[in-house]
């Protein structure tokens, strides 16, 4: 079983010795090391010297390979024991003062309590001769916390005065002394709630007993009491008020700590959900900055990393606060760059660029740095819990950025694979399908070259026509290939102008004359003066492709119809021109109506001349129509056949009289 060593963190000067001992033990047992800090309600009142020492001990633990953990509670020994039990800790390393307990009423030490809470755990106690001064510092902090406050004294006096007034009213109503005592106990409870520390609750307890004795016991207005039971009454009243006040004060501290912890954990959970929903690096970094500001209430900057260099920082300031001007921004940027390059903390509170106003941390996953965050520190260092939650947020941010990077790489790989597949399909199709027209051209040319004298005029004319048809097929193919290349590279330029649709259709029909042998093409227009906004050259190519497809896939002797009409588009202010090419062929199955617009999709239909299409025509048509802001689709022709329809923006006819 793997050994898991737990060392306890504190602000004690000798805590470093304990951490090093635990690290040596973990290395000797070939186990893992965990450093645990128990944050109590008094941790927030820690002095600057103790805060710096605690940060130094945490840093030493990190350098020793320890995983830093933080728990919260008032009973330190219980929290250590519970964490050890839940985390599978096998050995605990803790320090103990060399000073011996003195007096009958000396309290139980932390180590003894820990042994009681975890009797089955192996506990290694390191003698700590410097714990004595630490106890003195704790008492000093406690005394500082309970220092005199005029505002708190006024609140306490006001509550005691109100309790006395209510007691006087109870006496006039002939109520018993027990009711008056209850009022004073309630007053002490209220004082414990509205003031900080135990000083005011303790002093108000004594004051309550004295006021009750002075005003409500015989002889009045003296501190003497004739009734022999009154000393016991005073003692019980004092203890009840003292215990009630102490419990209220402690409950208030715990409630405040619980509220802070709940808020911080809510921020952490919100961050997780926010980053999961964010799309792209910018949204992820903005979400992380927003949550860090919400957690710490400090100015935050986040640098994105691109090609190993810092981008322009994203800065966020807490709501209601003014932006802080930093004179030496160059130093801040150098600190951030150092954190990026070395994958370590930099700036204030660290050993590098101490003069910086912010502390810079890398947003990283293992050795990969995805960004750098800067937190405004100045004279208010982060406490242990804030630092722990901050690191969790940065970890969530780094994972989100890594996932975003992986998604983008997968998309790029998919696009690359698709392009490679398209190229492979193109080369394979060209190598197989261009052979037929080239063989036909070369064969017919050879026949004319060597057998011309043996051929009559009609045969020669037929051979010339075949050569022309095959050549035009190759020219159309090359034009489509060039257009596809321009679209893929983003070099297709659309020069739109108002054009007569009738003229564009006539131009397209001129280029399909030789290929439509045996088929009649009819044009049906609602009006000969229909104008559309288009690039005439490209729309002619669209019509050539559509009419060419209709000719290829329909039997001879059938009609092909080109219909043109103008109508108002749905949910649009301007009209549109609708152009349809209808044939009487076999039609297109519903499951292939969308796929036929994909590049290199050819389906399974064979045309009469055995030339298989490269699948470029309809894909090119869709690209051109989309570039014009129109739409293209396929529907069924009744009773049989297919209708390819596309739309173009309409232009109004301007008549100058």
C-alpha positions in Angstrom: 0.0 0.0 0.0 1.2 3.5 -0.9 2.2 5.6 2.1 0.4 8.9 2.3 2.1 11.4 4.6 0.1 14.4 6.1 2.0 17.4 7.5 0.1 20.2 9.2 0.7 23.8 8.2 0.8 26.8 10.5 2.4 30.2 10.9 4.9 28.9 13.5 8.5 29.8 12.9 9.5 26.1 13.3 6.8 24.8 10.9 9.5 24.7 8.2 11.4 22.1 10.2 8.3 20.0 10.5 7.6 20.3 6.7 11.2 19.2 5.8 11.0 16.3 8.2 7.7 15.2 6.6 9.2 15.5 3.1 12.2 13.4 4.1 9.8 10.8 5.5 7.7 10.8 2.3 10.9 10.3 0.3 12.1 7.5 2.6 8.8 5.6 2.3 8.4 6.4 -1.4 5.0 7.9 -0.7 3.1 11.1 -1.3 3.0 14.2 0.8 0.0 16.4 1.6 0.2 19.7 3.5 -3.0 20.6 5.3 -4.0 24.1 6.6 -7.0 24.3 9.0 -8.6 27.7 8.6 -10.3 28.8 11.8 -12.5 31.9 12.4 -9.3 33.6 13.9 -7.3 33.0 10.7 -8.6 36.1 9.1 -7.3 38.2 12.0 -3.7 36.9 11.5 -1.0 39.6 11.7 1.1 40.5 8.7 4.2 38.8 10.1 2.2 35.6 10.6 0.7 35.8 7.2 4.1 36.1 5.5 5.4 33.2 7.6 2.4 31.1 6.6 2.9 31.9 2.9 6.5 31.0 3.2 5.7 27.6 4.8 3.1 26.9 2.1 5.7 27.8 -0.5 8.2 25.4 1.2 5.6 22.6 1.2 5.0 23.1 -2.6 8.8 23.0 -3.2 9.0 19.8 -1.2 6.4 18.2 -3.6 3.4 18.5 -1.3 -0.2 18.8 -2.4 -1.7 21.8 -0.6 -5.1 21.3 1.0 -7.3 23.6 3.1 -10.2 22.7 5.4 -12.3 25.0 7.7 -13.5 24.6 11.2 -13.0 25.7 14.8 -11.8 22.3 16.2 -8.4 21.9 14.5 -7.7 18.4 15.8 -11.0 17.1 14.7 -10.6 18.6 11.2 -7.1 17.1 10.8 -8.4 13.6 11.9 -11.4 13.8 9.6 -9.3 14.8 6.6 -6.8 12.1 7.3 -9.6 9.5 7.5 -11.4 10.6 4.4 -8.2 11.0 2.3 -6.6 7.7 3.2 -3.7 9.2 5.1 -1.4 6.7 6.7 0.9 8.9 8.8 0.5 12.4 10.3 3.5 14.7 11.1 2.8 17.5 13.6 4.7 19.7 16.0 4.3 20.0 19.7 5.7 22.5 22.2 8.5 21.4 24.5 6.9 23.4 27.3 5.0 21.3 29.9 1.5 22.1 31.1 1.4 23.9 34.4 -1.5 24.0 36.8 -4.5 21.9 37.4 -6.7 23.8 34.9 -4.3 23.6 31.9 -6.2 22.6 28.8 -5.7 19.5 26.7 -3.0 20.1 24.0 -3.7 19.8 20.3 -1.6 16.7 19.9 -3.5 14.9 22.8 -6.8 15.9 21.2 -5.6 14.6 17.8 -4.6 11.3 19.4 -8.1 11.0 20.9 -9.8 11.7 17.5 -7.5 9.3 15.5 -6.3 6.6 17.9 -5.6 4.2 14.9 -3.5 6.7 13.0 0.3 6.8 13.2 1.2 10.2 14.5 4.8 11.5 14.5 5.3 14.4 16.9 8.2 16.8 16.2 9.3 18.8 19.3 8.7 22.5 18.7 10.6 24.7 21.1 9.3 27.9 19.5 5.6 27.3 20.3 5.8 29.5 23.4 6.2 32.8 21.5 3.5 31.6 19.1 1.0 31.3 22.0 1.9 34.8 23.1 1.3 36.1 19.6 -2.1 34.4 19.6 -3.0 36.1 22.8 -1.8 39.4 21.4 -4.0 38.8 18.3 -6.9 38.0 20.6 -6.4 41.1 22.7 -6.1 43.2 19.5 -9.4 41.7 18.3 -11.1 42.6 21.5 -9.6 46.1 21.7 -11.9 48.9 22.9 -14.3 50.4 20.3 -16.4 53.4 21.2 -19.1 52.4 18.7 -19.4 48.9 20.3 -19.4 50.4 23.8 -22.3 52.7 22.8 -24.2 49.7 21.4 -23.6 47.7 24.6 -24.7 50.6 26.8 -27.8 51.2 24.7 -28.9 47.5 24.9 -28.3 47.4 28.7 -30.3 50.6 29.1 -33.1 49.1 27.1 -33.0 45.9 29.2 -33.1 48.0 32.4 -36.1 49.9 31.1 -37.9 46.6 30.3 -36.9 45.2 33.7 -38.4 48.3 35.4 -41.6 47.8 33.4 -41.8 44.2 34.5 -41.3 45.2 38.1 -44.3 47.7 37.8 -46.3 44.8 36.3 -45.5 42.8 39.4 -43.6 40.1 37.5 -41.0 38.0 39.2 -37.3 38.6 39.3 -36.7 35.6 37.0 -38.4 37.5 34.2 -36.1 40.5 34.7 -33.0 38.2 34.8 -34.2 36.7 31.5 -34.3 40.1 30.0 -30.7 40.9 31.0 -29.6 37.5 29.6 -31.3 38.4 26.3 -29.5 41.7 26.4 -26.1 40.0 26.8 -27.1 37.7 23.8 -27.9 40.8 21.7 -24.6 42.4 22.6 -22.7 39.3 21.6 -24.5 39.5 18.2 -23.9 43.2 17.4 -20.3 43.4 18.7 -17.0 41.6 17.8 -15.1 39.4 20.3 -15.9 38.3 23.8 -14.8 41.5 25.6 -18.2 43.2 25.3 -20.3 40.1 26.1 -18.1 39.4 29.2 -18.2 43.0 30.4 -21.9 43.3 29.8 -22.5 40.1 31.8 -20.8 41.6 34.8 -22.6 44.9 34.3 -26.0 43.1 34.1 -25.4 41.3 37.4 -24.4 44.6 39.1 -27.3 46.6 37.6 -29.8 43.9 38.6 -28.3 43.9 42.2 -28.2 47.7 42.3 -31.7 48.5 41.0 -33.9 45.4 41.6 -32.8 43.8 44.9 -33.3 45.1 48.4 -31.7 47.3 49.7 -32.2 49.4 46.5 -29.4 51.5 45.0 -26.7 49.5 46.8 -24.6 46.4 45.9 -25.7 44.6 49.0 -28.4 41.9 49.2 -30.4 40.8 52.3 -31.7 37.6 50.8 -29.3 34.7 51.3 -30.3 33.2 48.0 -29.3 36.2 45.9 -25.6 35.3 45.7 -26.6 32.0 44.1 -29.0 33.9 41.9 -26.3 36.3 40.8 -23.9 33.4 40.1 -26.4 31.5 38.0 -27.3 34.8 36.2 -23.6 35.5 35.5 -22.9 32.0 34.2 -26.1 31.9 32.1 -25.4 35.3 30.6 -21.7 34.4 30.0 -22.4 31.1 28.4 -25.2 32.5 26.3 -23.0 35.4 25.1 -20.0 33.1 24.3 -22.1 30.7 22.3 -23.8 33.6 20.4 -20.3 35.1 19.6 -19.0 31.7 18.4 -22.1 31.0 16.4 -21.8 34.4 14.8 -18.2 33.6 13.8 -19.2 30.3 12.4 -22.1 31.8 10.5 -19.8 34.4 9.0 -17.2 31.8 8.0 -19.9 29.5 6.6 -21.4 32.4 4.5 -17.9 33.2 3.1 -17.2 29.6 2.3 -20.6 29.1 0.7 -20.1 32.2 -1.5 -16.6 31.1 -2.6 -17.8 27.6 -3.4 -20.7 29.1 -5.3 -18.3 31.2 -7.3 -16.3 28.0 -8.1 -19.4 26.1 -9.2 -20.6 29.0 -11.3 -17.1 29.2 -12.9 -17.3 25.5 -13.8 -20.6 25.9 -15.5 -19.7 29.2 -17.2 -16.5 27.9 -18.7 -18.2 24.7 -19.9 -20.7 26.8 -21.8 -18.1 29.3 -23.2 -17.1 29.0 -26.8 -13.7 30.1 -27.9 -10.6 31.4 -26.1 -12.0 34.9 -25.7 -15.2 33.8 -23.9 -13.3 31.4 -21.7 -10.8 34.1 -20.6 -13.5 36.7 -20.1 -15.5 34.3 -18.0 -12.5 33.4 -15.8 -11.6 37.1 -15.3 -15.2 37.8 -14.4 -15.3 35.1 -11.8 -11.9 36.0 -10.3 -13.0 39.6 -9.8 -16.3 38.3 -8.3 -14.4 36.1 -5.8 -11.5 38.4 -4.8 -13.0 41.9 -5.4 -9.6 42.9 -6.9 -8.5 44.2 -10.3 -7.6 41.3 -12.6 -5.8 41.1 -15.9 -5.5 38.0 -18.1 -3.1 37.6 -20.9 -3.8 35.2 -23.8 -0.8 33.3 -25.2 -0.3 33.0 -28.9 2.8 31.4 -30.5 4.5 31.5 -27.1 4.0 35.2 -26.6 1.6 37.3 -24.5 -1.3 39.0 -26.3 -2.9 42.3 -25.2 -4.2 41.9 -21.7 -7.9 41.6 -20.8 -8.5 43.8 -17.7 -11.5 43.7 -15.3 -12.1 45.9 -12.3 -14.6 45.2 -9.5 -18.0 46.9 -10.0 -18.1 50.4 -8.4 -14.3 50.7 -8.2 -12.0 53.0 -10.2 -9.3 51.6 -12.4 -5.9 51.6 -10.7 -3.2 53.4 -12.5 0.2 51.6 -12.4 3.2 53.8 -13.2 5.6 51.0 -14.2 3.5 48.9 -16.6 6.7 47.7 -18.2 7.6 45.9 -14.9 4.2 44.3 -14.8 4.6 43.0 -18.4 8.0 41.6 -17.6 6.7 39.8 -14.6 3.9 38.3 -16.7 6.3 37.3 -19.4 8.6 35.7 -16.8 5.6 33.7 -15.3 4.9 32.5 -18.9 8.4 31.5 -19.7 9.1 29.8 -16.4 5.7 28.4 -15.6 5.9 29.8 -12.0 4.5 32.6 -9.9 6.0 36.1 -10.3 5.3 39.6 -9.0 4.5 40.9 -5.5 4.8 38.3 -2.8 7.2 36.1 -4.8 11.0 36.1 -5.3 10.8 37.5 -8.8 9.8 41.1 -9.7 8.8 41.9 -6.1 8.3 45.5 -7.0 5.3 44.6 -9.2 1.9 45.6 -7.9 0.2 42.4 -9.1 1.0 38.7 -8.6 1.1 36.7 -11.8 0.2 33.1 -12.1 0.3 30.8 -15.1 -2.9 29.3 -16.4 -1.5 25.8 -17.1 -2.1 22.1 -17.6 1.1 20.3 -16.5 3.9 22.1 -18.5 1.6 23.7 -21.1 0.8 27.4 -20.3 -2.4 28.7 -22.0 -2.4 32.2 -20.4 -1.2 34.3 -17.5 -3.4 36.0 -14.9 -2.4 39.0 -12.8 -4.1 39.7 -9.4 -3.8 43.2 -7.8 -2.2 42.4 -4.3 -0.6 45.6 -3.0 -0.8 45.4 0.8 -3.6 42.8 1.0 -2.3 39.3 0.3 -4.7 36.5 -0.4 -5.6 34.2 2.4 -5.2 30.5 2.2 -8.7 29.8 1.1 -8.8 32.6 -1.5 -5.6 31.2 -2.9 -6.9 27.7 -3.0 -10.2 28.7 -4.8 -8.2 30.9 -7.2 -6.0 28.0 -8.2 -9.1 25.9 -8.7 -10.6 28.6 -11.0 -7.3 28.8 -13.0 -7.3 25.0 -13.3 -10.8 25.0 -14.6 -9.8 27.8 -17.0 -6.8 25.9 -18.2 -8.8 22.7 -18.8 -11.4 24.7 -20.7 -8.7 26.3 -22.9 -7.2 22.8 -23.5 -10.5 21.4 -24.5 -11.1 24.3 -26.8 -7.7 23.8 -28.4 -8.4 20.1 -28.8 -11.8 20.8 -30.5 -10.2 23.3 -32.9 -7.4 20.9 -33.7 -10.0 18.1 -34.4 -12.0 20.5 -36.6 -8.9 21.5 -38.5 -7.9 17.9 -38.8 -11.4 17.0 -40.1 -11.2 19.8 -42.6 -7.8 18.7 -43.7 -8.9 15.1 -44.0 -11.9 16.2 -46.0 -9.8 18.3 -48.3 -7.4 15.5 -48.8 -10.3 13.2 -49.5 -11.7 15.7 -52.0 -8.3 16.0 -53.8 -8.0 12.2 -53.9 -11.5 11.9 -55.3 -10.7 14.6 -57.9 -7.5 12.9 -59.0 -9.1 9.5 -59.1 -12.1 10.8 -61.1 -10.0 12.8 -63.5 -7.6 9.9 -64.1 -10.5 7.6 -64.9 -13.2 9.8 -66.4 -11.1 12.1 -68.6 -9.8 9.1 -70.4 -13.0 8.6 -72.4 -13.3 12.0 -74.1 -9.5 12.2 -74.6 -9.5 8.7 -76.2 -12.4 9.7 -78.3 -10.7 12.9 -79.5 -7.4 11.2 -80.2 -9.1 8.3 -82.0 -11.3 10.5 -84.2 -8.3 12.8 -85.0 -6.2 9.7 -86.0 -9.0 8.5 -88.2 -9.2 11.8 -90.0 -5.4 12.0 -90.3 -4.9 8.6 -91.9 -8.3 7.7 -93.4 -9.7 11.0 -94.6 -9.8 9.9 -98.2 -11.9 6.9 -97.3 -14.5 8.9 -95.5 -17.4 10.7 -97.1 -18.5 14.2 -96.2 -21.3 13.1 -93.8 -18.9 10.8 -91.8 -16.3 13.5 -91.6 -18.8 16.0 -90.4 -20.0 13.5 -87.7 -16.4 13.0 -86.6 -15.8 16.8 -86.4 -19.0 17.1 -84.3 -17.8 14.4 -81.9 -14.4 16.1 -81.5 -16.1 19.4 -80.9 -18.5 17.9 -78.2 -15.7 16.2 -76.4 -13.6 19.4 -76.5 -16.5 21.5 -75.1 -17.0 18.9 -72.4 -13.4 19.3 -71.4 -13.6 23.1 -71.5 -16.6 23.1 -69.2 -14.8 20.8 -66.8 -11.8 23.0 -66.7 -13.9 26.1 -66.2 -15.7 24.4 -63.3 -12.4 23.3 -61.8 -11.0 26.8 -62.0 -14.1 28.2 -60.4 -14.0 25.7 -57.6 -10.3 26.6 -57.0 -11.2 30.3 -56.8 -14.0 29.6 -54.3 -11.8 27.4 -52.1 -9.1 30.0 -52.0 -11.6 32.9 -51.5 -10.5 34.6 -54.7 -13.9 34.6 -56.4 -15.0 38.3 -56.9 -18.7 39.0 -57.2 -19.3 42.1 -59.4 -23.1 42.6 -59.1 -25.1 44.9 -61.2 -28.7 45.1 -62.5 -29.1 42.8 -65.4 -32.0 41.7 -67.6 -32.7 38.0 -66.8 -33.9 37.4 -70.4 -30.5 38.5 -71.8 -28.6 36.3 -69.4 -30.7 33.2 -70.3 -30.1 33.8 -74.0 -26.4 34.1 -73.5 -26.4 30.7 -71.6 -28.4 29.0 -74.3 -25.8 30.1 -76.9 -23.3 28.0 -75.1 -25.5 24.9 -74.9 -26.5 24.8 -78.5 -24.3 21.8 -79.6 -25.0 19.7 -76.5 -28.8 19.7 -76.6 -29.2 17.7 -79.7 -32.6 16.1 -79.8 -34.0 18.2 -76.9 -36.1 21.4 -77.0 -35.4 24.2 -74.5 -38.3 26.5 -73.8 -38.2 29.7 -71.9 -41.3 30.9 -69.9 -41.2 34.4 -68.5 -43.9 36.5 -66.8 -42.3 39.6 -68.1 -39.4 40.2 -70.5 -38.3 43.2 -68.4 -37.3 41.4 -65.2 -34.2 42.8 -63.6 -32.0 41.0 -61.1 -28.9 42.0 -59.2 -26.2 39.6 -60.3 -22.8 38.9 -61.7 -23.9 38.0 -65.2 -20.8 36.0 -66.0 -21.3 33.7 -63.0 -25.0 33.3 -63.4 -24.5 32.3 -67.1 -22.2 29.6 -65.8 -24.9 28.4 -63.3 -27.5 28.2 -66.1 -25.0 26.3 -68.4 -24.4 23.8 -65.6 -28.1 23.3 -64.8 -29.2 23.1 -68.5 -26.2 20.8 -69.2 -27.3 18.4 -66.4 -30.9 18.4 -67.7 -29.6 17.5 -71.2 -27.4 14.7 -69.8 -30.0 13.0 -67.7 -33.1 13.3 -69.9 -33.9 11.2 -73.0 -33.9 12.7 -76.5 -37.1 14.1 -77.8 -38.1 15.6 -74.4 -38.5 19.3 -73.5 -36.4 21.3 -71.0 -38.2 24.4 -69.6 -36.6 27.5 -68.1 -39.2 29.5 -66.0 -38.7 33.0 -64.7 -40.9 34.9 -62.3 -40.7 37.7 -59.8 -42.4 37.6 -56.4 -42.2 39.1 -52.9 -40.0 37.1 -50.6 -41.3 36.0 -47.2 -40.3 38.3 -44.2 -38.4 40.5 -46.7 -38.9 44.1 -47.9 -37.6 43.6 -51.4 -38.7 41.2 -54.2 -36.8 38.2 -55.6 -36.4 36.6 -59.0 -37.1 32.9 -59.1 -35.5 30.9 -62.0 -36.3 27.2 -62.5 -34.8 24.6 -64.9 -37.3 21.8 -65.4 -36.7 18.4 -67.1 -38.7 15.3 -67.8 -36.0 12.7 -66.8 -36.1 10.1 -64.1 -35.9 12.7 -61.3 -33.8 12.5 -58.1 -34.7 10.5 -55.0 -35.6 12.5 -51.8 -32.6 11.1 -49.9 -30.2 12.5 -52.6 -31.8 16.0 -53.2 -29.4 17.7 -50.7 -26.3 15.5 -51.4 -26.2 16.4 -55.1 -25.0 19.9 -54.1 -21.9 18.4 -52.4 -18.6 18.7 -54.3 -17.6 15.5 -56.1 -20.9 13.8 -55.4 -21.9 11.9 -58.6 -24.6 9.4 -57.5 -25.1 6.2 -59.4 -26.9 7.4 -62.6 -25.1 6.8 -65.9 -25.5 9.2 -68.7 -26.0 8.2 -72.3 -22.5 9.0 -73.5 -20.9 7.1 -70.6 -19.1 10.2 -69.3 -19.4 10.3 -65.6 -19.8 13.8 -64.1 -17.1 14.9 -61.6 -19.8 16.2 -59.2 -18.6 19.8 -59.5 -21.5 21.5 -61.4 -24.2 21.7 -58.7 -21.8 22.3 -55.9 -20.3 25.2 -57.9 -23.9 26.5 -58.6 -24.7 26.5 -54.9 -21.5 28.4 -54.0 -22.3 31.1 -56.7 -25.9 31.5 -55.7 -25.0 31.7 -52.0 -22.5 34.4 -52.8 -25.3 36.4 -54.4 -27.4 36.1 -51.3 -29.9 33.6 -52.9 -30.9 30.0 -52.4 -30.9 26.9 -54.6 -32.9 23.7 -54.2 -34.3 20.7 -56.1 -37.9 19.5 -56.2 -39.9 17.0 -58.2 -41.4 17.8 -61.6 -44.9 16.5 -62.2 -45.5 13.9 -63.6 -41.8 13.0 -63.6 -38.5 14.7 -63.7 -36.7 17.2 -61.6 -36.8 21.0 -61.1 -33.7 22.9 -60.0 -34.7 26.4 -58.6 -32.6 29.3 -57.5 -33.3 32.9 -56.4 -31.6 36.2 -57.0 -32.3 39.7 -55.5 -34.7 41.6 -57.8 -34.1 45.1 -59.1 -36.8 47.6 -60.0 -37.1 48.9 -63.6 -36.5 52.7 -63.8 -38.3 54.4 -66.6 -37.0 57.8 -67.6 -39.6 59.8 -69.5 
